[in-house]
């Protein structure tokens, strides 16, 4: 009975729960709430995933920004290095261009006689030094040390090198190293104190620039305009030296070859003077006066050398003219005059075979042209006649007038000068005549002229040596033979 009653109560309770609307509503709300919690949990999970992804993206962005900054820094560094290399390349290009120009001048000096000056100038220009000296020594003889060229050091090259300069130079000659750099006062402490104002160096470099079997050349370049000397300056000096060695050796060989050439042609010239006793000493007189005119007109060293050669040898072509015509006391017949005039072509052809005398050969060919075009052999006029030929023409005529010849006597100096003036503009170049008359009135000793122009002294010495040989062995008989 009780059991039945309990079942009836439970059933009634279930029925009341099912029939209670409030309870149903709460249960529905609870169910919706649970769904919303699940949705929120899902959204939180999704948001967490998005935040994680965003964090990864931020990290990646930060890395990208760091990489970008590093790339910018690397790019800036590379641009700086590139610009530095460009500047270096421009400097090297300019340096190479300047070096090439300086080396061309050094090699060109082979034909103008001022090799040492140009070697020193090149070394100063390429290193930025403002003064220096070029010295030479023969073999192991320290006492043979001599200054050959100087720039910015007025005491040289007239004086012997001081103990300070000797110390700098001998260290290079005696050491295994080819060069030394001195940038501080302590670097100079090992040498005697400078004794001359121009030797008060702030810095300097010494280097062997010419090394030959019997001649060593050392350059001292000092007081760099900007900063200290560096190994690049030394490398430059050694490069100049390698080229200079070739040039100096070539110059020595050229001088030897020139003297051999000159001796060969000089034999013919002396044979010519032996054939014509009236012209003895004529070539030397013409050469001296031509050289004085060239100096007065400020011609180059090369042109002075050429006019000296041409003047000494201007009548060498007469070796092909017979004694009877050369020494004929009277007027020449037209045929004889043509033979006499052929001496300019004979002389030209003789010298043309000698490379060192090619330009002198042209002077020989044209030294009988007239300024108005009425001369021979080509009838050239005015500036078409080489200037050096115009110089020889004036001096040759003057010398012929004041000395006796087989066909005429000598005339006084005043008359010879008047004749030169009378023929200005017709036979002679007025400018050359005026220059010649000017130097004629200047008292210049022969010794002074030879000291001023050592190449001329060398040529003249060889010429006199050949003359003495002919006189000792009977030049007249040898020539006729």
C-alpha positions as CSV (number, residue, x, y, z in Angstrom):
1,X,0.0,0.0,0.0
2,X,2.8,2.3,0.9
3,X,4.7,1.4,-2.2
4,X,2.0,2.3,-4.5
5,X,1.5,5.6,-2.6
6,X,5.2,6.4,-3.2
7,X,5.0,5.7,-6.9
8,X,1.9,7.8,-7.2
9,X,3.8,10.8,-5.4
10,X,6.9,10.5,-7.8
11,X,4.7,10.4,-10.8
12,X,2.8,13.4,-9.6
13,X,6.1,15.2,-9.0
14,X,7.3,14.4,-12.6
15,X,4.1,15.6,-13.9
16,X,4.3,18.8,-11.9
17,X,7.8,19.4,-13.2
18,X,6.7,18.9,-16.7
19,X,3.8,21.1,-16.2
20,X,5.8,23.9,-14.6
21,X,6.5,26.6,-17.2
22,X,9.1,28.5,-15.2
23,X,11.2,25.5,-14.8
24,X,11.1,24.8,-18.5
25,X,12.2,28.3,-19.2
26,X,15.1,28.1,-16.8
27,X,16.2,24.9,-18.4
28,X,16.0,26.4,-21.8
29,X,18.0,29.5,-20.7
30,X,20.5,27.2,-19.1
31,X,20.9,25.3,-22.4
32,X,21.3,28.5,-24.3
33,X,23.8,29.7,-21.8
34,X,25.8,26.6,-22.2
35,X,25.7,27.0,-26.0
36,X,26.9,30.6,-25.7
37,X,29.7,29.5,-23.4
38,X,30.7,26.9,-26.0
39,X,30.6,29.6,-28.7
40,X,32.6,32.0,-26.5
41,X,35.1,29.3,-25.8
42,X,35.4,28.6,-29.5
43,X,35.8,32.4,-30.2
44,X,38.4,32.7,-27.5
45,X,40.3,29.8,-29.0
46,X,40.1,31.3,-32.4
47,X,41.2,34.7,-31.0
48,X,44.1,33.1,-29.3
49,X,45.0,31.5,-32.6
50,X,44.8,34.8,-34.3
51,X,46.9,36.5,-31.6
52,X,49.5,33.7,-32.0
53,X,49.5,34.2,-35.7
54,X,49.7,38.0,-35.3
55,X,52.6,37.5,-32.9
56,X,54.3,35.3,-35.5
57,X,53.6,38.0,-38.1
58,X,55.0,40.7,-35.8
59,X,58.1,38.6,-35.2
60,X,58.5,38.0,-38.9
61,X,58.0,41.7,-39.6
62,X,60.5,42.6,-36.9
63,X,63.0,40.2,-38.5
64,X,62.2,41.7,-41.9
65,X,62.8,45.2,-40.5
66,X,66.0,44.1,-39.0
67,X,67.1,42.4,-42.2
68,X,66.1,45.5,-44.1
69,X,68.1,47.8,-41.7
70,X,71.1,45.4,-42.1
71,X,70.7,45.5,-45.9
72,X,70.5,49.3,-45.8
73,X,73.6,49.5,-43.7
74,X,75.4,47.0,-46.0
75,X,74.2,49.0,-49.0
76,X,75.5,52.2,-47.5
77,X,78.8,50.5,-46.7
78,X,79.1,49.1,-50.2
79,X,78.2,52.5,-51.7
80,X,80.8,54.1,-49.6
81,X,83.4,51.4,-50.6
82,X,82.3,51.8,-54.2
83,X,82.7,55.6,-54.0
84,X,86.1,55.2,-52.3
85,X,87.1,52.8,-55.1
86,X,85.9,55.2,-57.7
87,X,87.9,58.0,-56.1
88,X,90.9,55.7,-55.9
89,X,90.4,54.7,-59.5
90,X,90.2,58.4,-60.6
91,X,93.3,59.1,-58.6
92,X,95.1,56.1,-60.1
93,X,94.0,57.1,-63.6
94,X,95.2,60.7,-63.1
95,X,98.4,59.4,-61.5
96,X,98.9,56.9,-64.4
97,X,98.2,59.6,-66.9
98,X,100.6,62.0,-65.2
99,X,103.2,59.2,-64.9
100,X,102.9,58.4,-68.6
101,X,103.3,62.1,-69.5
102,X,106.4,62.4,-67.2
103,X,107.9,59.2,-68.6
104,X,107.3,60.5,-72.2
105,X,109.2,63.6,-71.3
106,X,112.0,61.5,-69.7
107,X,112.3,59.4,-72.9
108,X,112.1,62.6,-75.0
109,X,115.0,64.0,-73.0
110,X,117.1,61.4,-74.7
111,X,117.3,63.9,-77.6
112,X,117.5,67.1,-75.6
113,X,120.2,66.4,-73.0
114,X,118.3,67.3,-69.8
115,X,117.5,63.7,-68.6
116,X,118.4,64.3,-64.9
117,X,116.2,67.4,-64.6
118,X,113.2,65.6,-66.0
119,X,113.7,62.5,-63.9
120,X,113.7,64.7,-60.8
121,X,110.7,66.7,-62.0
122,X,108.8,63.5,-62.7
123,X,109.5,62.2,-59.2
124,X,108.4,65.4,-57.5
125,X,105.2,65.7,-59.6
126,X,104.1,62.1,-59.0
127,X,104.8,62.1,-55.3
128,X,103.6,65.6,-54.4
129,X,107.0,66.6,-53.1
130,X,108.0,70.2,-53.4
131,X,111.8,70.0,-53.6
132,X,114.5,67.5,-54.1
133,X,117.9,66.5,-55.7
134,X,119.1,63.9,-58.1
135,X,122.5,62.4,-57.4
136,X,124.8,59.9,-59.1
137,X,127.7,57.8,-57.9
138,X,130.1,55.6,-59.9
139,X,130.4,52.1,-58.7
140,X,131.5,51.8,-55.1
141,X,133.3,55.1,-55.0
142,X,131.5,57.2,-52.4
143,X,133.7,60.2,-53.3
144,X,132.2,60.3,-56.8
145,X,128.8,61.3,-55.4
146,X,127.6,64.4,-57.4
147,X,124.3,66.4,-57.6
148,X,123.1,66.3,-61.2
149,X,119.8,68.2,-60.8
150,X,118.0,70.1,-58.1
151,X,114.5,71.7,-57.7
152,X,113.7,74.0,-54.8
153,X,117.3,73.7,-53.4
154,X,119.2,76.7,-54.7
155,X,122.6,75.6,-53.5
156,X,122.6,72.7,-55.9
157,X,123.8,71.4,-58.3
158,X,126.7,73.9,-58.1
159,X,127.9,72.6,-54.7
160,X,129.0,69.2,-53.6
161,X,126.5,67.3,-51.5
162,X,126.5,68.1,-47.8
163,X,127.1,65.5,-45.2
164,X,123.4,65.4,-44.6
165,X,122.6,64.7,-48.2
166,X,125.5,62.3,-48.4
167,X,124.2,60.3,-45.5
168,X,120.7,60.0,-47.0
169,X,122.1,59.0,-50.3
170,X,124.8,56.5,-49.2
171,X,122.3,54.7,-47.0
172,X,120.4,53.8,-50.1
173,X,123.5,52.9,-52.1
174,X,124.9,50.6,-49.3
175,X,121.7,49.0,-48.1
176,X,119.8,46.1,-49.5
177,X,116.6,48.2,-49.5
178,X,116.0,50.4,-52.5
179,X,114.2,53.1,-50.6
180,X,113.6,54.7,-47.3
181,X,110.8,56.9,-45.9
182,X,111.5,59.7,-43.3
183,X,108.3,61.3,-41.9
184,X,109.4,62.4,-38.4
185,X,112.3,64.3,-36.9
186,X,113.4,61.0,-35.1
187,X,113.8,59.4,-38.6
188,X,116.5,62.0,-39.4
189,X,118.4,61.6,-36.1
190,X,120.9,59.1,-37.5
191,X,122.3,61.6,-40.0
192,X,124.4,64.7,-39.6
193,X,122.4,67.9,-39.1
194,X,121.4,69.8,-42.2
195,X,123.9,72.5,-43.0
196,X,122.0,74.4,-45.6
197,X,118.6,76.2,-45.4
198,X,117.0,74.2,-48.2
199,X,117.9,70.9,-46.4
200,X,115.6,71.5,-43.5
201,X,113.2,68.7,-44.6
202,X,109.8,68.1,-42.9
203,X,109.8,64.7,-44.5
204,X,111.4,62.9,-47.4
205,X,111.9,59.7,-49.4
206,X,115.2,58.5,-50.8
207,X,115.2,55.8,-53.6
208,X,117.5,54.2,-56.1
209,X,116.0,55.3,-59.5
210,X,118.9,54.3,-61.8
211,X,121.0,51.3,-61.4
212,X,123.6,50.6,-64.1
213,X,126.8,48.7,-64.2
214,X,128.9,51.8,-63.6
215,X,126.5,54.5,-62.6
216,X,124.0,54.6,-59.7
217,X,121.3,57.3,-59.5
218,X,119.5,58.3,-56.2
219,X,116.7,60.7,-55.9
220,X,115.8,62.6,-52.7
221,X,112.3,64.1,-52.8
222,X,111.2,66.1,-49.8
223,X,108.4,68.1,-48.1
224,X,105.3,66.5,-49.5
225,X,102.6,69.1,-50.1
226,X,99.8,67.1,-48.4
227,X,100.6,64.8,-45.5
228,X,103.3,62.1,-45.1
229,X,105.0,60.0,-47.7
230,X,103.7,56.4,-48.0
231,X,104.7,53.1,-49.7
232,X,102.7,54.1,-52.8
233,X,105.1,57.1,-53.3
234,X,108.0,54.7,-53.0
235,X,106.4,52.4,-55.6
236,X,106.0,55.4,-57.9
237,X,109.6,56.4,-57.6
238,X,110.8,52.8,-58.3
239,X,108.6,52.7,-61.3
240,X,110.0,56.0,-62.6
241,X,113.5,54.6,-61.9
242,X,112.9,51.5,-63.9
243,X,112.0,53.7,-66.9
244,X,114.8,56.2,-66.2
245,X,117.4,53.5,-66.1
246,X,116.5,52.6,-69.7
247,X,116.6,56.2,-70.8
248,X,119.9,57.0,-69.1
249,X,121.5,53.9,-70.6
250,X,120.1,54.8,-74.0
251,X,121.4,58.3,-73.6
252,X,124.8,57.0,-72.9
253,X,124.7,54.7,-75.9
254,X,123.3,57.5,-78.0
255,X,126.2,59.8,-77.0
256,X,128.7,57.1,-77.9
257,X,126.9,56.5,-81.2
258,X,126.7,60.3,-81.9
259,X,130.4,60.7,-81.4
260,X,131.1,57.7,-83.7
261,X,128.8,59.3,-86.3
262,X,130.4,62.7,-85.7
263,X,133.9,61.2,-86.0
264,X,133.0,59.6,-89.3
265,X,131.5,62.7,-90.8
266,X,134.1,64.8,-89.1
267,X,136.9,63.0,-90.9
268,X,135.2,64.2,-94.2
269,X,134.9,67.7,-92.8
270,X,138.5,67.9,-91.9
271,X,139.5,66.4,-95.2
272,X,137.5,69.2,-96.7
273,X,139.4,71.9,-94.7
274,X,142.7,70.1,-95.7
275,X,141.7,70.5,-99.4
276,X,140.9,74.2,-99.0
277,X,143.5,75.9,-96.7
278,X,141.5,79.2,-97.0
279,X,138.6,77.7,-95.0
280,X,140.7,76.4,-92.1
281,X,138.9,77.3,-88.8
282,X,135.9,78.6,-90.8
283,X,133.6,75.8,-89.5
284,X,134.5,76.4,-85.9
285,X,133.9,80.2,-86.2
286,X,130.5,79.6,-87.9
287,X,129.5,77.1,-85.2
288,X,130.4,79.5,-82.3
289,X,128.5,82.4,-83.8
290,X,125.5,80.2,-84.7
291,X,125.3,79.0,-81.2
292,X,125.4,82.5,-79.8
293,X,122.5,83.5,-82.1
294,X,120.5,80.4,-81.1
295,X,121.0,81.4,-77.4
296,X,120.0,85.0,-78.1
297,X,116.8,83.8,-79.8
298,X,116.2,81.4,-76.8
299,X,116.0,78.3,-79.0
300,X,115.7,74.9,-77.3
301,X,118.7,72.8,-76.2
302,X,117.9,70.4,-79.0
303,X,117.9,73.2,-81.6
304,X,121.2,74.5,-80.2
305,X,122.7,71.0,-80.6
306,X,121.4,70.7,-84.1
307,X,122.7,74.1,-85.2
308,X,126.1,73.3,-83.7
309,X,126.3,70.0,-85.7
310,X,125.1,71.7,-88.9
311,X,127.5,74.7,-88.6
312,X,130.6,72.4,-87.9
313,X,129.7,70.3,-90.9
314,X,128.0,72.8,-93.2
315,X,130.7,72.5,-95.9
316,X,131.3,68.8,-95.7
317,X,129.7,68.3,-99.1
318,X,132.7,70.1,-100.7
319,X,134.5,66.8,-100.3
320,X,132.8,66.0,-103.6
321,X,134.0,69.1,-105.4
322,X,137.4,69.1,-107.2
323,X,140.4,71.0,-105.8
324,X,140.6,72.9,-109.0
325,X,137.2,74.4,-108.6
326,X,137.6,75.0,-104.8
327,X,140.9,76.8,-105.1
328,X,140.3,78.5,-108.5
329,X,141.5,82.1,-108.1
330,X,139.1,83.7,-110.6
331,X,135.4,83.6,-111.3
332,X,133.8,80.2,-111.8
333,X,132.2,79.2,-115.1
334,X,128.5,78.4,-115.1
335,X,129.3,74.6,-115.2
336,X,131.8,75.1,-112.3
337,X,129.3,77.1,-110.4
338,X,126.7,74.3,-110.7
339,X,129.3,71.8,-109.5
340,X,130.1,74.0,-106.5
341,X,126.4,74.4,-105.7
342,X,126.1,70.6,-105.6
343,X,128.0,70.5,-102.3
344,X,124.8,71.2,-100.4
345,X,123.2,68.0,-101.7
346,X,126.3,66.0,-101.2
347,X,126.5,67.1,-97.6
348,X,122.8,66.5,-97.1
349,X,123.1,62.9,-98.5
350,X,126.2,62.2,-96.3
351,X,124.4,63.3,-93.1
352,X,121.0,61.9,-94.0
353,X,122.5,58.4,-93.6
354,X,123.2,59.2,-90.0
355,X,120.0,59.0,-87.8
356,X,121.3,61.5,-85.2
357,X,122.2,64.0,-88.0
358,X,119.0,63.9,-90.0
359,X,117.8,67.4,-89.0
360,X,121.3,68.8,-89.4
361,X,121.2,67.3,-92.9
362,X,118.2,69.5,-93.8
363,X,120.1,72.6,-92.5
364,X,123.1,71.7,-94.8
365,X,120.7,71.4,-97.7
366,X,119.1,74.8,-97.3
367,X,121.8,77.1,-95.9
368,X,122.3,78.7,-99.3
369,X,118.6,79.5,-99.8
370,X,117.7,83.2,-100.1
371,X,115.1,84.9,-98.0
372,X,113.4,86.2,-101.2
373,X,113.4,82.8,-102.9
374,X,116.4,83.4,-105.2
375,X,118.7,80.9,-103.6
376,X,119.5,77.3,-104.1
377,X,118.9,74.3,-104.3
378,X,115.1,74.5,-104.0
379,X,114.3,78.2,-104.2
380,X,112.6,78.3,-100.8
381,X,111.6,81.7,-99.4
382,X,110.8,83.3,-96.0
383,X,109.7,81.0,-93.2
384,X,109.7,78.0,-95.6
385,X,113.5,78.0,-95.1
386,X,114.3,76.3,-91.8
387,X,115.2,78.9,-89.1
388,X,118.5,77.1,-88.3
389,X,119.4,77.2,-92.0
390,X,118.8,80.9,-92.0
391,X,121.1,81.3,-89.1
392,X,123.9,79.3,-90.7
393,X,123.4,81.3,-93.9
394,X,124.0,84.7,-92.2
395,X,127.1,83.5,-90.2
396,X,128.6,81.6,-93.2
397,X,128.3,84.7,-95.4
398,X,129.8,87.0,-92.7
399,X,132.7,84.6,-92.1
400,X,133.4,84.3,-95.8
401,X,133.5,88.1,-96.2
402,X,136.0,88.8,-93.3
403,X,138.4,86.0,-94.4
404,X,140.6,85.7,-97.5
405,X,139.7,83.1,-100.1
406,X,141.5,82.0,-103.3
407,X,139.2,84.2,-105.4
408,X,139.1,87.3,-103.1
409,X,140.6,89.1,-100.2
410,X,139.2,89.8,-96.8
411,X,137.0,92.9,-96.2
412,X,136.8,94.8,-92.9
413,X,134.3,93.9,-90.3
414,X,132.4,97.1,-90.7
415,X,131.9,96.5,-94.4
416,X,130.8,92.9,-93.7
417,X,128.2,94.2,-91.3
418,X,127.0,96.8,-93.7
419,X,126.6,94.1,-96.4
420,X,124.5,92.0,-94.1
421,X,122.2,94.9,-93.5
422,X,122.0,95.7,-97.1
423,X,120.9,92.2,-97.9
424,X,118.3,92.0,-95.2
425,X,115.0,90.9,-96.7
426,X,116.6,89.7,-99.9
427,X,119.4,87.2,-99.1
428,X,119.0,87.1,-95.3
429,X,116.3,86.9,-92.7
430,X,116.2,90.4,-91.1
431,X,115.5,88.9,-87.6
432,X,118.5,86.7,-87.8
433,X,120.8,89.5,-89.1
434,X,119.7,91.8,-86.2
435,X,120.3,89.0,-83.7
436,X,123.7,88.3,-85.1
437,X,124.8,91.9,-85.1
438,X,123.6,92.1,-81.5
439,X,125.7,89.2,-80.3
440,X,128.7,90.3,-82.3
441,X,128.9,93.3,-80.0
442,X,128.7,91.2,-76.8
443,X,132.1,90.2,-75.3
444,X,131.8,86.4,-74.7
445,X,134.9,84.3,-74.2
446,X,135.0,81.0,-75.9
447,X,135.5,79.2,-72.6
448,X,132.3,80.8,-71.2
449,X,130.3,79.7,-74.3
450,X,131.6,76.1,-73.9
451,X,130.8,76.1,-70.2
452,X,127.2,77.3,-71.0
453,X,126.8,74.6,-73.7
454,X,128.7,71.5,-72.7
455,X,127.4,69.6,-75.7
456,X,129.0,72.1,-78.0
457,X,132.3,71.8,-76.0
458,X,132.1,68.0,-76.5
459,X,131.6,68.4,-80.3
460,X,134.3,71.0,-80.6
461,X,136.7,68.8,-78.6
462,X,136.1,65.9,-81.0
463,X,136.4,68.3,-84.0
464,X,139.8,69.6,-82.8
465,X,141.0,66.1,-82.1
466,X,140.2,65.1,-85.6
467,X,141.9,68.2,-87.0
468,X,145.0,67.5,-85.0
469,X,145.1,63.9,-86.4
470,X,145.0,65.2,-89.9
471,X,147.7,67.8,-89.3
472,X,149.9,65.2,-87.6
473,X,149.6,62.8,-90.6
474,X,149.6,65.3,-93.4
475,X,146.0,66.0,-94.1
476,X,146.6,67.4,-97.5
477,X,148.2,64.3,-98.8
478,X,145.6,62.0,-97.1
479,X,142.8,64.0,-98.5
480,X,144.1,63.9,-102.1
481,X,144.7,60.2,-101.7
